[in-house]
Amino acid sequence: MEPVKTEVVVVGGGPGGYAAAFYAADLGKKVSLIEMDRLGGVCLNRGCIPSKALLHATKMIAEARESANRGIQFGTPTIDLDKLRTWKDSILTKLTGGIGQLAKARGVEVLHGKAYFEDSQTIRVETAEGQQYLRYEHAILAVGSIPSLPKAFDLGNPRIMTSTEALEVPDIPGRLLVVGGGYIGMELGTVYALLGSEVHVVEAADSLLAGSDPDLARPVLAAAQKKFKSLRFKAKVVSMATAGKQIRVVVEHEGKQHEELYDRVLVAVGRRPIDMDLGLENTKVQRDERGFVKVSERLMTDDPVIYAIGDIVGGAMLAHKAAKEARVAVQAIVGETAPTREFVVPAVVFTEPELAWCGLTEAEAKAKGLQVEIAKFPWGASGRALTFDRPEGLTKLVIESGSERILGVGLVGHGAGELIGEGVVAVEMGATVTDLAECVHPHPTLSETLMEAAELYFGHATHAYQRRRTH
């Protein structure tokens, strides 16, 4: 069969893949996008979008309970799981359809099927209609990642779930064990706790949400301790076994082993690069010992006509990081110059309170040997936070001594994920703490806590007091 000629082939239709395909098409390239499943990838179909939908829906339960403190009472909620799933799935359908329409408008050819590299410039696509061959000038790998499930836990029992199955909300288990205290475990544990499950969390590290500064994670931990039945750190799951309609789990904690029964187990110990047979051995593409594709600063693989982006290249496994890498890769393909410096990638944990940060954390700055100063504004001094009944928040600036440049921003509190974008702008543009302090922010808002944190650095924040700096 004679191959069809195209200029750019993108393998994977997630937030990195479709961003790459669309940008290449916008720059005048003839583009083919190959996706095995629905457009949108893990993020849209089995990750960030469905989890945020469920977090929003279940947050209403907590808010209804809390409203009694404000003199407004609601009855006990009734939960229709079928309707909840239908509503959640309708969002995914709308977004997937929207991506398809955008592809069509741009003239991007979408092929649904499995991709296999015959050589460095030929790819075979196995579709429902049969095989198709494409001859391309450049390819972009954006095939993503899948949840890690250690072999010891993979019993073939549907009661042992990864995030993929948990997001389907098959039922509301009486007792749920969450293995892993990272953002996936915390977010989905929150969903099930609010739906009514008794949630127990086991984490191997000595704290939640590794990578964030402890002072920012502290309010999230305090909220989790209220929502969850138990939180155990420096603990590990020794074994799992089927026990009738339950899972028998042996947990080791504080030098002792405990045998426990759960109705379901959620294994949330991270994600790993997808390992499907792509025929990469027929190209010059190389992977490292963990299975991630090796790339240059411009995201070129060891095969000069093949680029790779997103989860498959490692680093932060975040949709927005993949989308940014899509731009970098396409710019390299079309010969545009692009900055080679590291770009600022924000992280958000959508618990209640939310946790978000960008740039350097305080711990990272100190590990690099940088001289930094910290400015913190407590949300207990924010009128807007009090109107939300959310005074536990904190805004934090990591500031380079001498230059007073903002190196990092951290936020914990209601809606922190919506605020961190301002922090990204500050860090990306090399703003100083004076720049931020002089930007007028609207009152009363949570956004003004960024301005007041900057003002506090100089000792003249309106709503908090700190001794004036003398240098």
Number of C-alpha atoms within 10 A of each C-alpha: 6 8 13 12 14 16 17 26 29 28 28 28 29 27 26 33 32 29 22 33 31 24 18 26 20 14 11 12 18 19 27 23 24 26 25 18 15 19 27 26 25 22 17 21 23 19 16 15 19 23 24 17 20 23 21 13 17 20 17 13 18 14 11 16 15 15 13 11 10 8 7 10 12 12 7 9 11 8 13 8 15 12 10 17 17 11 15 20 17 12 16 21 15 11 17 18 15 14 20 18 13 14 20 12 10 17 16 23 17 19 19 20 19 21 25 19 19 18 15 22 17 21 24 20 20 17 16 10 8 8 13 17 19 21 21 22 16 21 29 27 24 28 29 30 21 19 17 16 18 10 7 11 18 14 13 9 14 12 21 25 21 24 22 16 14 22 20 17 16 13 13 17 20 14 20 26 26 25 22 25 26 19 21 25 26 24 20 23 31 25 26 25 22 20 22 16 22 20 26 20 24 23 24 18 16 12 17 24 24 13 13 21 15 16 13 22 21 18 20 24 18 12 15 23 13 9 19 20 15 14 18 20 17 14 22 18 18 14 13 20 17 16 12 8 12 18 21 19 22 17 18 19 17 9 7 8 15 11 12 13 19 22 19 25 28 24 24 24 22 19 17 19 21 16 13 10 11 17 16 16 13 14 17 15 21 16 16 9 7 9 15 20 23 18 20 10 13 21 22 23 23 17 15 13 19 26 28 31 30 29 25 24 26 20 10 14 19 19 21 17 21 26 19 19 23 30 21 22 25 28 18 16 21 13 9 10 10 13 9 9 7 8 14 17 16 21 22 19 20 24 26 22 24 22 28 27 30 25 23 21 20 24 14 15 19 12 9 9 9 13 11 19 16 17 20 21 27 19 23 17 17 23 16 19 21 13 10 9 15 16 18 20 27 25 29 24 28 25 26 19 13 10 10 18 21 29 25 26 29 30 29 31 25 24 19 26 20 13 22 25 17 15 26 21 13 22 22 18 11 14 16 18 26 16 15 20 21 12 12 9 16 9 12 13 12 23 19 21 30 29 22 27 26 30 25 24 24 19 17 18 19 10 16 17 12 13 10 12 10 6 5
